[in-house]
Amino acid sequence: MGLTAEGMKRYRVVVAGANGRMGKALAAGLPEQPDIEVVGAITRATLSEADDVLKGADVMVEFTHPDASRDLMLRAIAAGVRPVSGTSGVSDETLAAVDAAARAREIGAVWAANYRIGGAVLAAIVRLAARHLEPVEIVEMMHATKKDAPSGVSLALARAIVESRGADVSARPVERQTLPGTRGGETHGVHIHSVRVPGIQSRTEVIFGGSEELLVLQHEENGRSDYPATVARAIRRVMEPGVIGLIRGYGAVIGVD
Ligand SMILES: NC(=O)c1ccc[n+]([C@@H]2O[C@H](COP(=O)([O-])OP(=O)(O)OC[C@H]3O[C@@H](n4cnc5c(N)ncnc54)[C@H](OP(=O)(O)O)[C@@H]3O)[C@@H](O)[C@H]2O)c1
């Protein structure tokens, strides 16, 4: 960590997945933050040089693929560099390993399925609604080039619903499903329906059924230009003195969980 000309802290950041959509947006946008300096990049082709690139950095921002994410986060922690990850599909087991490694190294780490303020508020409202209403289903509509389904956001919301209720959701099975898969995927009683179409970036709808009432909560994303600012908040948070172990979820980063 260095200081700006005005004596402000300046964080040294490495971007992993630098050739991806998110990596490019972050490598271009993070240097516009007054307290952030991008000092290196890691791509799939330069994975073997990652330890050298990480030397002297404070934070590694990582939006890649679950196959690469665990190793990258653990390598960063071993080098004393705090990972700030947004990779979808990272398992609970990997996040537990990251938490344990960060605690052992006495540094912080962040993983969040959605680096959006509205997304964090949605998750908080969903937790509240889940204590009072069921069944609940999620309909996500994402750009056609998204590689995975369901999205990490939907899985994180399903997890939040079950955690908040303290039990699985009771979903009533249909008697006859004439087209297999029509009811979507299901985790702990939460059905998730993944639409993949061009013409949209990302929309997530959480639908709570009740007795003669329906609660529909919706969050939509329309661009990537704000990610450097929202990810920068996670960088500042993980660099705060006393932050040790994994901060999970953007709500916990910005204090709306
Ligand atoms: N948390 C959030 O708010 C948020 C927002 C948007 C996206 N995401 C998630 O962030 C991740 C990246 O999204 P994206 O849209 O940037 O995807 P993308 O354009 O496909 O980029 C992924 C990057 O990861 C690299 N990569 C893939 N597999 C790898 C491996 N096995 N080893 C090393 N590098 C590998 C790719 O390298 P190559 O270019 O060399 O193939 C690519 O540069 C996804 O999981 C996505 O769901 C999260």
The ligand as a Gaussian input file, in Angstrom:
#p B3LYP/6-31G(d) Opt

LIG

0 1
 N      -20.230000     -10.991000      -8.803000
 C      -20.683000     -10.210000      -9.794000
 O      -21.219000      -9.123000      -9.559000
 C      -20.475000     -10.656000     -11.209000
 C      -20.802000      -9.835000     -12.284000
 C      -20.543000     -10.284000     -13.580000
 C      -19.943000     -11.519000     -13.777000
 N      -19.673000     -12.307000     -12.699000
 C      -18.996000     -13.604000     -12.830000
 O      -17.616000     -13.345000     -13.055000
 C      -17.032000     -14.382000     -13.857000
 C      -16.414000     -13.773000     -15.113000
 O      -17.431000     -13.158000     -15.862000
 P      -17.110000     -12.557000     -17.310000
 O      -18.416000     -12.072000     -17.820000
 O      -15.949000     -11.628000     -17.226000
 O      -16.687000     -13.899000     -18.066000
 P      -15.697000     -14.058000     -19.304000
 O      -15.794000     -12.883000     -20.204000
 O      -15.958000     -15.428000     -19.844000
 O      -14.245000     -14.033000     -18.633000
 C      -13.770000     -15.054000     -17.818000
 C      -12.260000     -14.957000     -17.749000
 O      -11.777000     -16.006000     -16.921000
 C      -10.733000     -16.677000     -17.589000
 N      -10.780000     -18.122000     -17.311000
 C      -11.772000     -18.988000     -17.605000
 N      -11.448000     -20.237000     -17.235000
 C      -10.223000     -20.148000     -16.713000
 C       -9.329000     -21.092000     -16.150000
 N       -9.668000     -22.395000     -16.039000
 N       -8.146000     -20.664000     -15.717000
 C       -7.815000     -19.362000     -15.784000
 N       -8.607000     -18.388000     -16.324000
 C       -9.796000     -18.799000     -16.777000
 C      -10.951000     -16.465000     -19.073000
 O       -9.693000     -16.501000     -19.714000
 P       -9.580000     -16.610000     -21.312000
 O      -10.031000     -15.260000     -21.810000
 O       -8.146000     -16.850000     -21.545000
 O      -10.498000     -17.743000     -21.711000
 C      -11.613000     -15.100000     -19.124000
 O      -10.673000     -14.076000     -19.320000
 C      -18.193000     -15.344000     -14.156000
 O      -18.193000     -16.368000     -13.193000
 C      -19.422000     -14.468000     -14.005000
 O      -20.579000     -15.202000     -13.713000
 C      -19.917000     -11.900000     -11.435000

